[in-house]
């Protein structure tokens, strides 16, 4: 078996042909009509009223937070299990992330954790939809935030193709949501991010913040201090082609997850998280494993790549914030991402599971 990477982006002839056609037609390259078309596809898919794409997923989090009224010095509750981009996006403009633990089944913030950590200084809650999962008490979280006048924002970087039980696409329970199109995501534009919202004022704020604070496209009249976080039509051309493949990839990722689960559910050293495949789409196949380091070495020897799940952010060198968070600590010790590309074949999945079984029988 050739080496199986933990994740691979998947671009094909459709993207190549679309790019060639665009360049032959004298495309402007910068953010223009193709970008607007890409945004419209995301709006249609998610059901959101507004969508804005920007240069990467971390920037989309920062712009979303600023557009919602979060300012330097404001305290924001964030999950201690997340990609470091979640708190970094706040630090970028001086807001203060306050780390909270996550639920052991979903790896998302729960209402109990929010209530335990909220203070009079708390301005907002950053919910991270972990691997397309959501807090099982999401509606209670929404009600609590409304009652306490807290801004609720969704880091849905891993959740394109995942919905809530009421049919809303993830990213639409809060006042705004953010997606990522980095290389490992279910669709990719290399780098890129998107903000969706149904709130007209948030949309107005985002449109100015991402484009130098301009009062309108193409002019040089500036109402606020803004930035240059625009997209490019080259990325959008790729994104449009990728969106055409999203429906199939959603179903394939669910099938991949089901096959892993069927093969490994009786391996007591492997534990899956709670994942409702009827409405959510796994980004990666994530599991808790025993003897992680030796398992990873064994799999690598057998041409299988894996990746350690996010360690607790508060204990990383960049933050060093005191506190013990039981669930995120455990994920830092046992969490493992198995090969998860939508390019995986059933034969490859069966081979990976066979090698995992061999390891635990040694």
Legacy VTK file of the C-alpha trace (Angstrom):
# vtk DataFile Version 3.0
C-alpha trace
ASCII
DATASET POLYDATA
POINTS 362 float
0.000 0.000 0.000
1.369 3.430 -0.965
1.630 5.987 1.841
-1.799 7.232 2.953
-1.679 10.851 4.092
-3.826 11.918 7.012
-5.414 14.528 4.752
-5.077 15.647 1.133
-6.782 18.454 -0.776
-8.654 17.269 -3.847
-8.502 19.337 -7.016
-9.235 17.935 -10.442
-9.687 18.800 -14.088
-12.729 20.957 -13.323
-10.645 23.473 -11.361
-7.887 23.488 -13.987
-10.307 24.046 -16.851
-12.191 26.778 -14.974
-8.945 28.622 -14.226
-7.762 28.375 -17.839
-11.092 29.676 -19.100
-11.061 32.550 -16.626
-7.535 33.630 -17.575
-8.248 33.346 -21.293
-11.256 35.634 -20.888
-9.097 38.388 -19.381
-10.094 37.970 -15.748
-9.373 40.814 -13.358
-7.880 38.319 -10.860
-8.677 40.525 -7.856
-11.996 40.278 -5.996
-14.792 40.816 -8.531
-17.626 38.941 -10.255
-16.372 35.400 -9.564
-16.003 36.250 -5.893
-19.603 37.449 -5.785
-20.701 34.259 -7.528
-18.842 32.145 -4.963
-20.449 34.097 -2.119
-23.890 33.545 -3.648
-23.286 29.779 -3.804
-22.421 29.732 -0.086
-25.500 31.811 0.730
-27.715 29.439 -1.214
-26.191 26.343 0.373
-26.326 27.621 3.964
-29.525 29.639 3.649
-27.810 32.731 5.045
-28.900 36.216 3.980
-25.351 37.551 3.638
-21.935 36.049 2.886
-18.512 37.652 2.605
-15.337 35.783 1.703
-11.917 36.913 2.929
-8.304 35.843 2.576
-8.272 33.187 5.331
-10.324 31.612 8.092
-8.529 33.334 10.964
-9.226 36.748 9.456
-12.881 35.788 8.993
-13.089 35.168 12.755
-11.443 38.505 13.565
-13.598 40.502 11.152
-16.746 38.734 12.370
-15.939 39.558 15.981
-15.132 43.209 15.241
-18.274 43.563 13.132
-20.329 42.233 16.056
-18.985 44.983 18.321
-16.240 43.184 20.230
-13.427 45.594 21.064
-9.927 45.540 22.537
-10.058 44.522 26.185
-13.386 42.671 25.930
-13.515 39.199 27.482
-14.701 36.411 25.187
-15.327 32.804 26.239
-13.586 30.380 23.868
-13.171 26.592 23.948
-9.870 25.295 25.286
-10.159 22.578 22.654
-9.934 24.293 19.278
-7.482 25.289 16.594
-5.362 28.092 18.034
-6.825 30.420 15.375
-9.944 30.796 17.557
-8.260 32.729 20.398
-5.593 34.197 18.105
-8.289 35.890 16.029
-9.343 37.809 19.139
-5.832 38.632 20.303
-5.157 40.122 16.870
-7.194 43.210 17.786
-6.743 43.127 21.557
-9.779 41.211 22.820
-9.123 38.724 25.621
-10.002 35.034 25.179
-11.044 33.209 28.358
-10.634 29.458 28.021
-13.412 27.057 28.971
-13.527 23.283 28.831
-15.675 21.348 26.367
-18.203 18.543 26.503
-16.663 15.062 26.416
-19.101 13.738 23.778
-19.186 16.637 21.298
-15.981 18.594 22.129
-18.081 21.789 22.035
-18.730 24.329 24.794
-21.789 23.435 26.887
-24.182 25.780 28.676
-22.880 24.502 32.014
-19.335 25.571 31.097
-20.541 28.953 29.863
-22.449 29.561 33.113
-19.437 28.475 35.165
-17.058 30.860 33.398
-19.139 33.903 32.510
-18.398 37.071 34.502
-19.593 40.664 34.500
-16.712 41.385 32.100
-17.772 38.779 29.514
-18.882 40.355 26.246
-19.272 37.341 23.982
-19.128 33.566 23.516
-17.210 31.935 20.669
-18.784 28.557 19.917
-16.620 26.140 17.915
-18.506 23.467 15.953
-15.999 20.671 16.521
-15.798 18.376 13.494
-19.282 19.447 12.435
-20.715 18.619 15.862
-22.688 21.069 17.958
-23.597 21.508 21.648
-26.553 19.300 22.443
-27.990 22.231 24.420
-27.436 24.777 21.622
-30.918 26.331 21.893
-30.471 26.819 25.641
-27.109 28.480 24.917
-28.790 30.851 22.448
-31.488 31.734 25.011
-28.916 32.262 27.761
-26.831 34.582 25.583
-29.896 36.624 24.640
-30.972 36.847 28.281
-27.495 37.924 29.445
-26.919 40.249 26.461
-23.929 38.211 25.298
-22.824 38.125 21.669
-22.866 34.543 20.328
-20.555 33.835 17.391
-19.819 30.507 15.681
-16.406 29.290 14.603
-17.754 26.823 12.059
-14.451 26.334 10.231
-14.946 22.551 10.319
-18.691 22.549 9.723
-19.557 23.280 6.090
-22.171 20.655 5.266
-23.372 20.295 8.885
-26.793 21.349 10.138
-28.714 21.740 13.381
-31.771 19.614 14.180
-34.109 22.442 13.150
-32.575 22.547 9.659
-30.421 25.634 10.146
-26.928 25.297 8.751
-24.261 25.536 11.444
-22.991 29.090 11.686
-26.530 30.528 11.787
-27.506 30.089 15.447
-25.207 32.912 16.505
-25.339 36.439 15.127
-22.696 35.357 12.600
-20.639 32.316 11.657
-17.277 31.708 10.019
-15.983 28.995 7.669
-12.490 28.069 6.504
-11.376 26.958 3.044
-7.813 25.972 3.954
-6.305 22.920 2.272
-7.684 20.203 4.612
-11.313 21.406 4.567
-14.152 19.650 2.742
-13.801 22.261 -0.003
-10.680 24.361 -0.397
-9.425 27.473 -2.126
-5.900 26.979 -0.745
-6.546 29.609 1.880
-9.751 31.508 2.464
-12.571 32.133 4.881
-16.221 33.152 4.819
-18.560 35.002 7.155
-22.298 34.345 7.024
-24.967 36.325 8.834
-28.665 37.158 8.646
-28.069 40.500 10.379
-27.987 43.515 8.046
-25.864 45.661 10.389
-23.253 42.942 10.832
-23.140 42.544 7.052
-22.656 46.292 6.597
-19.851 46.303 9.158
-18.080 43.313 7.579
-18.263 44.807 4.088
-16.462 47.951 5.305
-13.941 46.279 7.597
-12.643 43.913 4.890
-12.259 46.705 2.295
-10.319 49.569 3.915
-13.451 51.002 5.557
-14.784 52.230 2.207
-18.320 53.565 2.124
-18.835 51.779 -1.194
-17.005 49.554 -3.651
-14.268 51.224 -5.676
-14.345 54.662 -4.067
-11.870 56.276 -1.713
-14.304 57.617 0.872
-13.667 55.938 4.220
-16.235 55.928 7.036
-14.225 53.766 9.444
-10.731 52.332 9.777
-10.746 49.146 7.747
-8.314 46.613 6.354
-7.459 44.828 3.137
-8.807 41.329 3.698
-10.305 40.838 0.258
-10.488 37.568 -1.660
-9.345 36.987 -5.256
-11.302 35.830 -8.261
-8.670 33.143 -8.865
-9.555 31.593 -5.507
-13.239 32.078 -6.256
-12.977 30.216 -9.572
-11.513 27.259 -7.668
-14.144 27.617 -4.944
-16.998 27.587 -7.454
-15.710 24.325 -8.928
-15.286 22.901 -5.423
-18.840 23.869 -4.451
-20.045 21.792 -7.379
-18.521 18.767 -5.624
-19.722 19.555 -2.104
-22.909 17.474 -2.136
-20.994 14.344 -3.145
-18.184 15.004 -0.658
-20.647 15.424 2.205
-22.067 11.978 1.526
-18.623 10.453 0.996
-17.306 11.799 4.297
-20.277 10.274 6.081
-19.666 6.931 4.357
-15.977 7.055 5.288
-16.862 7.701 8.926
-19.421 4.853 8.921
-16.875 2.414 7.493
-14.279 3.336 10.124
-16.900 2.967 12.853
-18.105 -0.411 11.562
-14.538 -1.723 11.395
-13.354 -0.345 14.755
-16.422 -0.210 17.002
-15.411 -3.451 18.763
-11.801 -2.358 19.315
-11.982 -1.316 22.958
-8.881 0.863 22.713
-10.585 3.099 20.100
-13.385 5.433 21.193
-15.487 7.551 18.814
-17.206 10.810 19.772
-20.937 11.434 19.470
-21.644 12.227 15.792
-25.135 12.488 14.296
-24.476 11.572 10.675
-28.045 12.363 9.611
-27.411 16.089 9.916
-23.667 16.592 10.512
-20.669 15.939 8.300
-17.341 14.931 9.872
-14.374 16.958 8.692
-11.881 14.408 10.052
-12.312 10.972 11.587
-11.454 11.791 15.201
-11.030 9.202 17.948
-9.554 8.737 21.409
-6.940 5.995 21.451
-4.792 4.155 23.949
-1.001 4.156 23.617
-1.154 6.947 21.037
2.551 7.502 20.346
3.317 3.846 19.665
0.156 3.473 17.573
1.162 6.440 15.414
4.663 5.006 14.965
3.248 1.610 14.018
0.875 3.127 11.482
3.646 5.234 9.977
5.756 2.092 9.575
2.821 0.691 7.613
2.533 3.776 5.357
-0.369 5.380 7.227
-0.275 9.018 8.292
-2.081 10.328 11.374
-2.239 13.637 13.232
-2.505 14.486 16.919
-5.691 16.368 17.806
-5.461 19.882 19.236
-3.703 20.033 22.633
-5.219 22.244 25.375
-4.589 25.824 24.280
-4.086 27.229 27.773
-1.007 25.025 28.240
0.677 25.987 24.993
3.774 28.184 25.096
1.969 31.008 23.305
-0.616 31.354 26.113
0.453 29.708 29.394
-2.843 30.409 31.169
-3.355 28.687 34.515
-6.183 26.198 34.806
-6.988 22.523 34.417
-9.602 21.548 31.845
-10.279 17.840 32.162
-11.717 17.077 28.736
-9.292 19.157 26.671
-6.414 17.725 28.732
-7.547 14.192 27.885
-7.877 15.001 24.181
-4.366 16.401 24.310
-3.161 12.990 25.507
-5.396 10.586 23.573
-6.984 12.425 20.634
-5.993 11.227 17.163
-7.096 12.092 13.635
-7.064 9.108 11.304
-6.685 9.482 7.501
-9.726 11.498 6.449
-9.484 12.690 2.862
-12.633 12.297 0.782
-10.256 10.690 -1.749
-9.876 7.623 0.500
-10.986 4.344 -1.026
-12.819 1.637 0.903
-9.776 -0.586 0.389
-7.542 1.985 2.079
-9.929 2.389 5.023
-10.091 -1.375 5.542
-6.285 -1.569 5.395
-5.929 1.210 8.017
-8.413 -0.497 10.337
-6.683 -3.854 9.839
-3.343 -2.344 10.889
-4.914 -0.685 13.932
-6.353 -4.049 14.941
-2.977 -5.713 14.488
-1.343 -3.115 16.744
-3.684 -3.745 19.659
-3.405 -7.528 19.288
0.408 -7.459 19.494
LINES 1 363
362 0 1 2 3 4 5 6 7 8 9 10 11 12 13 14 15 16 17 18 19 20 21 22 23 24 25 26 27 28 29 30 31 32 33 34 35 36 37 38 39 40 41 42 43 44 45 46 47 48 49 50 51 52 53 54 55 56 57 58 59 60 61 62 63 64 65 66 67 68 69 70 71 72 73 74 75 76 77 78 79 80 81 82 83 84 85 86 87 88 89 90 91 92 93 94 95 96 97 98 99 100 101 102 103 104 105 106 107 108 109 110 111 112 113 114 115 116 117 118 119 120 121 122 123 124 125 126 127 128 129 130 131 132 133 134 135 136 137 138 139 140 141 142 143 144 145 146 147 148 149 150 151 152 153 154 155 156 157 158 159 160 161 162 163 164 165 166 167 168 169 170 171 172 173 174 175 176 177 178 179 180 181 182 183 184 185 186 187 188 189 190 191 192 193 194 195 196 197 198 199 200 201 202 203 204 205 206 207 208 209 210 211 212 213 214 215 216 217 218 219 220 221 222 223 224 225 226 227 228 229 230 231 232 233 234 235 236 237 238 239 240 241 242 243 244 245 246 247 248 249 250 251 252 253 254 255 256 257 258 259 260 261 262 263 264 265 266 267 268 269 270 271 272 273 274 275 276 277 278 279 280 281 282 283 284 285 286 287 288 289 290 291 292 293 294 295 296 297 298 299 300 301 302 303 304 305 306 307 308 309 310 311 312 313 314 315 316 317 318 319 320 321 322 323 324 325 326 327 328 329 330 331 332 333 334 335 336 337 338 339 340 341 342 343 344 345 346 347 348 349 350 351 352 353 354 355 356 357 358 359 360 361
